[in-house]
């Protein structure tokens, strides 16, 4: 039940955009890896990257049918995998230029995998990697695939698609619900089940790495949003421009609130604001003119920054702020459609501030409520069930030593004992001591400055 890409030139753009989106995985790994403590960098990066392998296997076997197959019973709740089992029947080209099912398989693998990767941030530094490798596929099947069916699967002449898209008729251009709200709420639920880190105020270990990762994410976002235009068209131009503008405005919005609330503007705040703006424009990219895109970025990042300024007062340890940045950012972006979508934009949606029908309000609110409620409840139940059976959290000694050395037998920072010219064969500083050394150095350089708002 996938849409059709009309021309080879359009398909060429889509293939290029696919590569952009693929780069979001190392980008997110660097972004999250730079923000955790020095003992858990590689664990966080491994959790992010592993989602791609898990998702690919499930989608080929039966996942694509659950998302894009005709709705079981015509209820709009979940797709039927029967037509897509193993994807083997889609290996021939009919010569018409319209057979692109294999492309859509690859495309949706990336969309699903990045959603799970974002949710991993709620477990940073305290979840067993073995438990993560069980949790991730269950969450994909039970939570993501149903929501993706609701939002991405369109009706056809002979088959029913998802109910949010076709019955409630929500507007979600590129995944504000299925990707961002879904992942943000899931991270929150997972963090609640796991509990707070024992060393909650651990400083980001490498802010330049986080900035680089955020920049790569932004690059990939042009493919993420641009590919949803299904070709090289005027819509693609509008969406890419709006993606740029919202990210830029998000940087400024976050820095303004951070300066006002915390007394300083930080580089980590800058890239966090850009990501918040990008999240906000994801559901609304085809409904905004350039002024609207700037407003979306400012509002999304401003709300996120304001909420994160109160993070230290909260008991919930959503370690890398996925709920605030992705959950709230996605909600703000969706509500911006309701308020000031421009009828002149490609989607033709008119916000209520410009005389649009109030009907759009309850539709978008319904989509937000259904997605967030389902994601939170199901994620919480899955995590609780696994915690009671296999156990989710590492023990205190492992957490204190760090997951990199204890689980993965690796260390991101190996500091030689004999300086630059040490002889081959001399042992390096043990991983825990190396991490201690790095953290002490960062603390000395930082002096009495506090951690940037929302990141600890």
Secondary structure as GFF3:
##gff-version 3
##sequence-region A 1 456
A	DSSP	alpha_helix	8	35	.	.	.	ID=ss1
A	DSSP	alpha_helix	41	58	.	.	.	ID=ss2
A	DSSP	pi_helix	59	63	.	.	.	ID=ss3
A	DSSP	alpha_helix	64	68	.	.	.	ID=ss4
A	DSSP	three_ten_helix	72	74	.	.	.	ID=ss5
A	DSSP	three_ten_helix	81	90	.	.	.	ID=ss6
A	DSSP	alpha_helix	101	119	.	.	.	ID=ss7
A	DSSP	three_ten_helix	120	123	.	.	.	ID=ss8
A	DSSP	alpha_helix	129	139	.	.	.	ID=ss9
A	DSSP	pi_helix	140	144	.	.	.	ID=ss10
A	DSSP	alpha_helix	145	152	.	.	.	ID=ss11
A	DSSP	alpha_helix	163	166	.	.	.	ID=ss12
A	DSSP	pi_helix	176	181	.	.	.	ID=ss13
A	DSSP	alpha_helix	182	194	.	.	.	ID=ss14
A	DSSP	alpha_helix	207	227	.	.	.	ID=ss15
A	DSSP	alpha_helix	234	262	.	.	.	ID=ss16
A	DSSP	alpha_helix	267	282	.	.	.	ID=ss17
A	DSSP	alpha_helix	290	308	.	.	.	ID=ss18
A	DSSP	three_ten_helix	311	313	.	.	.	ID=ss19
A	DSSP	alpha_helix	322	322	.	.	.	ID=ss20
A	DSSP	pi_helix	323	328	.	.	.	ID=ss21
A	DSSP	alpha_helix	329	340	.	.	.	ID=ss22
A	DSSP	three_ten_helix	352	354	.	.	.	ID=ss23
A	DSSP	alpha_helix	359	389	.	.	.	ID=ss24
A	DSSP	alpha_helix	396	401	.	.	.	ID=ss25
A	DSSP	alpha_helix	403	407	.	.	.	ID=ss26
A	DSSP	alpha_helix	431	446	.	.	.	ID=ss27
###
